[in-house]
Amino acid sequence: MDLASILYLGVTFGLFAIFAWIVIRTYSRKNRDKNEIAKYRMLDDD
């Protein structure tokens, strides 16, 4: 494999790792309550 293929493969794995980190952080139990607050605040009357 040449350098361009290795670089492309590294960028692909890096972007996948970032995506997986975002998904895990979003759906973790610790952050679930904090993420749900915005949904209920949007439904409140002004």
N, CA, C and O atoms as CSV, one atom per row, in Angstrom:
chain,resi,resn,atom,element,x,y,z
A,1,MET,N,N,0.843,-1.183,0.000
A,1,MET,CA,C,0.000,0.000,0.000
A,1,MET,C,C,0.888,1.245,0.000
A,1,MET,O,O,1.916,1.303,0.674
A,2,ASP,N,N,0.464,2.214,-0.760
A,2,ASP,CA,C,1.225,3.453,-0.790
A,2,ASP,C,C,0.746,4.413,0.297
A,2,ASP,O,O,-0.204,4.126,1.025
A,3,LEU,N,N,1.410,5.537,0.389
A,3,LEU,CA,C,1.140,6.499,1.458
A,3,LEU,C,C,-0.269,7.071,1.368
A,3,LEU,O,O,-0.903,7.294,2.399
A,4,ALA,N,N,-0.769,7.311,0.172
A,4,ALA,CA,C,-2.109,7.873,0.008
A,4,ALA,C,C,-3.174,6.904,0.525
A,4,ALA,O,O,-4.147,7.337,1.143
A,5,SER,N,N,-3.010,5.628,0.287
A,5,SER,CA,C,-3.973,4.633,0.768
A,5,SER,C,C,-3.969,4.546,2.287
A,5,SER,O,O,-5.022,4.439,2.915
A,6,ILE,N,N,-2.793,4.592,2.862
A,6,ILE,CA,C,-2.690,4.536,4.328
A,6,ILE,C,C,-3.306,5.782,4.947
A,6,ILE,O,O,-3.997,5.692,5.961
A,7,LEU,N,N,-3.063,6.943,4.347
A,7,LEU,CA,C,-3.637,8.181,4.851
A,7,LEU,C,C,-5.161,8.167,4.737
A,7,LEU,O,O,-5.861,8.569,5.666
A,8,TYR,N,N,-5.663,7.711,3.613
A,8,TYR,CA,C,-7.117,7.613,3.414
A,8,TYR,C,C,-7.742,6.666,4.432
A,8,TYR,O,O,-8.792,6.965,5.001
A,9,LEU,N,N,-7.103,5.536,4.660
A,9,LEU,CA,C,-7.593,4.572,5.638
A,9,LEU,C,C,-7.570,5.164,7.049
A,9,LEU,O,O,-8.503,4.945,7.822
A,10,GLY,N,N,-6.527,5.902,7.388
A,10,GLY,CA,C,-6.432,6.537,8.698
A,10,GLY,C,C,-7.510,7.587,8.906
A,10,GLY,O,O,-8.107,7.663,9.980
A,11,VAL,N,N,-7.763,8.398,7.883
A,11,VAL,CA,C,-8.809,9.416,7.988
A,11,VAL,C,C,-10.171,8.753,8.135
A,11,VAL,O,O,-10.997,9.216,8.921
A,12,THR,N,N,-10.419,7.679,7.397
A,12,THR,CA,C,-11.691,6.966,7.483
A,12,THR,C,C,-11.911,6.404,8.881
A,12,THR,O,O,-12.993,6.562,9.446
A,13,PHE,N,N,-10.905,5.754,9.443
A,13,PHE,CA,C,-11.032,5.212,10.798
A,13,PHE,C,C,-11.165,6.328,11.830
A,13,PHE,O,O,-11.890,6.180,12.813
A,14,GLY,N,N,-10.475,7.433,11.613
A,14,GLY,CA,C,-10.575,8.565,12.526
A,14,GLY,C,C,-11.982,9.150,12.543
A,14,GLY,O,O,-12.520,9.427,13.615
A,15,LEU,N,N,-12.579,9.339,11.379
A,15,LEU,CA,C,-13.936,9.864,11.307
A,15,LEU,C,C,-14.939,8.891,11.913
A,15,LEU,O,O,-15.901,9.313,12.554
A,16,PHE,N,N,-14.724,7.598,11.718
A,16,PHE,CA,C,-15.607,6.611,12.334
A,16,PHE,C,C,-15.488,6.644,13.855
A,16,PHE,O,O,-16.488,6.503,14.558
A,17,ALA,N,N,-14.286,6.827,14.358
A,17,ALA,CA,C,-14.088,6.898,15.807
A,17,ALA,C,C,-14.793,8.125,16.379
A,17,ALA,O,O,-15.409,8.044,17.441
A,18,ILE,N,N,-14.708,9.259,15.686
A,18,ILE,CA,C,-15.398,10.468,16.135
A,18,ILE,C,C,-16.908,10.249,16.126
A,18,ILE,O,O,-17.596,10.642,17.068
A,19,PHE,N,N,-17.424,9.630,15.078
A,19,PHE,CA,C,-18.856,9.340,14.993
A,19,PHE,C,C,-19.294,8.427,16.132
A,19,PHE,O,O,-20.323,8.675,16.761
A,20,ALA,N,N,-18.528,7.376,16.404
A,20,ALA,CA,C,-18.869,6.447,17.480
A,20,ALA,C,C,-18.832,7.164,18.828
A,20,ALA,O,O,-19.681,6.899,19.679
A,21,TRP,N,N,-17.875,8.062,19.045
A,21,TRP,CA,C,-17.782,8.821,20.292
A,21,TRP,C,C,-19.009,9.709,20.479
A,21,TRP,O,O,-19.542,9.808,21.584
A,22,ILE,N,N,-19.457,10.355,19.400
A,22,ILE,CA,C,-20.649,11.217,19.477
A,22,ILE,C,C,-21.883,10.389,19.823
A,22,ILE,O,O,-22.687,10.800,20.660
A,23,VAL,N,N,-22.041,9.233,19.189
A,23,VAL,CA,C,-23.205,8.379,19.456
A,23,VAL,C,C,-23.182,7.873,20.894
A,23,VAL,O,O,-24.208,7.902,21.572
A,24,ILE,N,N,-22.050,7.419,21.359
A,24,ILE,CA,C,-21.943,6.902,22.728
A,24,ILE,C,C,-22.200,8.013,23.737
A,24,ILE,O,O,-22.882,7.792,24.737
A,25,ARG,N,N,-21.662,9.205,23.487
A,25,ARG,CA,C,-21.855,10.330,24.406
A,25,ARG,C,C,-23.310,10.773,24.424
A,25,ARG,O,O,-23.829,11.144,25.477
A,26,THR,N,N,-23.972,10.740,23.280
A,26,THR,CA,C,-25.363,11.186,23.196
A,26,THR,C,C,-26.294,10.226,23.918
A,26,THR,O,O,-27.212,10.665,24.611
A,27,TYR,N,N,-26.076,8.933,23.769
A,27,TYR,CA,C,-26.995,7.954,24.331
A,27,TYR,C,C,-26.556,7.373,25.662
A,27,TYR,O,O,-27.147,6.399,26.127
A,28,SER,N,N,-25.537,7.943,26.287
A,28,SER,CA,C,-25.130,7.424,27.593
A,28,SER,C,C,-26.157,7.816,28.650
A,28,SER,O,O,-26.787,8.868,28.547
A,29,ARG,N,N,-26.323,6.990,29.644
A,29,ARG,CA,C,-27.323,7.225,30.688
A,29,ARG,C,C,-27.012,8.496,31.487
A,29,ARG,O,O,-27.921,9.178,31.958
A,30,LYS,N,N,-25.745,8.798,31.630
A,30,LYS,CA,C,-25.346,9.954,32.419
A,30,LYS,C,C,-25.817,11.260,31.766
A,30,LYS,O,O,-26.182,12.201,32.472
A,31,ASN,N,N,-25.813,11.328,30.443
A,31,ASN,CA,C,-26.191,12.549,29.740
A,31,ASN,C,C,-27.644,12.551,29.285
A,31,ASN,O,O,-28.107,13.546,28.727
A,32,ARG,N,N,-28.362,11.477,29.507
A,32,ARG,CA,C,-29.729,11.375,29.013
A,32,ARG,C,C,-30.640,12.443,29.615
A,32,ARG,O,O,-31.425,13.060,28.894
A,33,ASP,N,N,-30.546,12.668,30.922
A,33,ASP,CA,C,-31.405,13.663,31.568
A,33,ASP,C,C,-31.101,15.068,31.061
A,33,ASP,O,O,-32.011,15.868,30.839
A,34,LYS,N,N,-29.822,15.361,30.879
A,34,LYS,CA,C,-29.443,16.687,30.391
A,34,LYS,C,C,-29.952,16.912,28.968
A,34,LYS,O,O,-30.327,18.032,28.622
A,35,ASN,N,N,-29.969,15.881,28.152
A,35,ASN,CA,C,-30.442,16.010,26.778
A,35,ASN,C,C,-31.965,16.097,26.708
A,35,ASN,O,O,-32.504,16.696,25.778
A,36,GLU,N,N,-32.655,15.516,27.664
A,36,GLU,CA,C,-34.117,15.538,27.660
A,36,GLU,C,C,-34.679,16.871,28.138
A,36,GLU,O,O,-35.821,17.203,27.820
A,37,ILE,N,N,-33.908,17.634,28.887
A,37,ILE,CA,C,-34.395,18.910,29.411
A,37,ILE,C,C,-34.793,19.844,28.274
A,37,ILE,O,O,-35.817,20.521,28.366
A,38,ALA,N,N,-34.019,19.890,27.226
A,38,ALA,CA,C,-34.316,20.792,26.106
A,38,ALA,C,C,-35.644,20.432,25.446
A,38,ALA,O,O,-36.383,21.319,25.021
A,39,LYS,N,N,-35.948,19.158,25.359
A,39,LYS,CA,C,-37.208,18.746,24.741
A,39,LYS,C,C,-38.396,19.235,25.542
A,39,LYS,O,O,-39.370,19.722,24.968
A,40,TYR,N,N,-38.331,19.115,26.852
A,40,TYR,CA,C,-39.448,19.530,27.678
A,40,TYR,C,C,-39.522,21.052,27.819
A,40,TYR,O,O,-40.611,21.610,27.955
A,41,ARG,N,N,-38.379,21.717,27.786
A,41,ARG,CA,C,-38.368,23.174,27.851
A,41,ARG,C,C,-39.008,23.775,26.596
A,41,ARG,O,O,-39.653,24.821,26.674
A,42,MET,N,N,-38.838,23.132,25.455
A,42,MET,CA,C,-39.421,23.609,24.209
A,42,MET,C,C,-40.952,23.523,24.251
A,42,MET,O,O,-41.636,24.313,23.600
A,43,LEU,N,N,-41.479,22.578,25.005
A,43,LEU,CA,C,-42.927,22.391,25.065
A,43,LEU,C,C,-43.589,23.281,26.108
A,43,LEU,O,O,-44.815,23.391,26.125
A,44,ASP,N,N,-42.811,23.920,26.976
A,44,ASP,CA,C,-43.385,24.787,28.000
A,44,ASP,C,C,-43.973,26.051,27.372
A,44,ASP,O,O,-43.480,26.549,26.360
A,45,ASP,N,N,-45.032,26.554,27.993
A,45,ASP,CA,C,-45.605,27.826,27.554
A,45,ASP,C,C,-44.746,28.984,28.036
A,45,ASP,O,O,-44.115,28.913,29.090
A,46,ASP,N,N,-44.733,30.026,27.265
A,46,ASP,CA,C,-43.935,31.203,27.641
A,46,ASP,C,C,-44.619,32.068,28.638
A,46,ASP,O,O,-44.071,33.091,29.047
